[in-house]
Amino acid sequence: MDYGVDVPLHICLALDLAVLKTVAGRLRDWADIQRIIQRSGETMDWDLVYEELEPLLALAYKEEHLPRLKSMVEEEYPAGT
């Protein structure tokens, strides 16, 4: 995509950002994740996010972050609605 600048502009997908911020898990990251959920929640492939996160969170000894993320997504987009 051309952004009208003379240098390449590298960006990441919302999915990648959600994964990165969930692994980091700082207070500010959770606020950012909430906004990611609100902006791309229903179009985001959350199952892929969870799949990508599981091994990374295990390596970082932060497995407790996955249930928190799932809860945030479910709260914003309850199943069956």
C-alpha positions as CSV (number, residue, x, y, z in Angstrom):
1,M,0.0,0.0,0.0
2,D,1.3,3.5,-0.9
3,Y,1.2,5.9,2.1
4,G,2.7,8.8,0.1
5,V,6.1,8.7,1.8
6,D,9.5,8.1,0.3
7,V,10.5,5.4,2.7
8,P,9.0,2.0,3.3
9,L,6.5,1.9,6.2
10,H,6.4,-1.4,7.9
11,I,3.3,-2.2,10.0
12,C,2.0,-5.2,11.8
13,L,-1.4,-6.9,11.8
14,A,-3.8,-6.4,14.7
15,L,-3.4,-10.1,15.3
16,D,0.4,-9.7,15.8
17,L,-0.1,-6.7,18.0
18,A,-2.6,-8.6,20.2
19,V,-0.2,-11.4,20.6
20,L,2.7,-9.1,21.4
21,K,0.8,-7.1,23.9
22,T,-0.7,-10.2,25.6
23,V,2.7,-11.7,26.1
24,A,4.1,-8.4,27.5
25,G,1.0,-8.1,29.8
26,R,1.8,-4.7,31.3
27,L,-1.0,-2.5,32.5
28,R,-0.8,-0.3,29.4
29,D,-0.8,-3.4,27.2
30,W,-4.1,-4.6,28.6
31,A,-5.7,-1.2,27.9
32,D,-4.3,-1.4,24.3
33,I,-5.7,-4.9,24.0
34,Q,-9.1,-3.7,25.0
35,R,-9.0,-1.2,22.2
36,I,-7.8,-3.8,19.7
37,I,-10.8,-6.0,20.8
38,Q,-13.2,-3.2,20.3
39,R,-11.9,-2.2,16.9
40,S,-11.3,-5.6,15.3
41,G,-13.0,-8.0,17.7
42,E,-15.6,-9.7,15.5
43,T,-13.3,-9.8,12.4
44,M,-10.2,-11.0,14.3
45,D,-9.5,-14.7,14.1
46,W,-9.3,-15.1,17.9
47,D,-8.8,-18.9,17.7
48,L,-5.6,-18.2,15.7
49,V,-4.5,-15.5,18.3
50,Y,-5.0,-18.1,21.1
51,E,-3.2,-20.8,19.1
52,E,-0.2,-18.4,18.5
53,L,-0.2,-17.3,22.2
54,E,-0.1,-20.7,23.9
55,P,3.5,-21.7,23.2
56,L,4.8,-18.1,23.6
57,L,3.1,-17.7,27.0
58,A,4.4,-21.0,28.1
59,L,8.0,-19.9,27.2
60,A,7.5,-16.7,29.1
61,Y,5.9,-18.4,32.1
62,K,2.8,-16.2,31.6
63,E,0.1,-18.8,30.9
64,E,-2.3,-16.8,33.1
65,H,-2.5,-14.1,30.4
66,L,-4.5,-16.4,28.0
67,P,-7.6,-16.8,30.2
68,R,-7.6,-13.0,30.9
69,L,-7.5,-12.3,27.1
70,K,-10.3,-14.8,26.4
71,S,-12.4,-13.3,29.2
72,M,-11.9,-9.8,27.7
73,V,-12.9,-11.0,24.2
74,E,-15.9,-12.9,25.6
75,E,-17.0,-9.9,27.6
76,E,-17.0,-7.7,24.5
77,Y,-18.4,-10.3,22.1
78,P,-20.5,-12.9,24.0
79,A,-20.8,-16.2,22.2
80,G,-24.0,-16.5,20.2
81,T,-24.6,-12.8,19.8
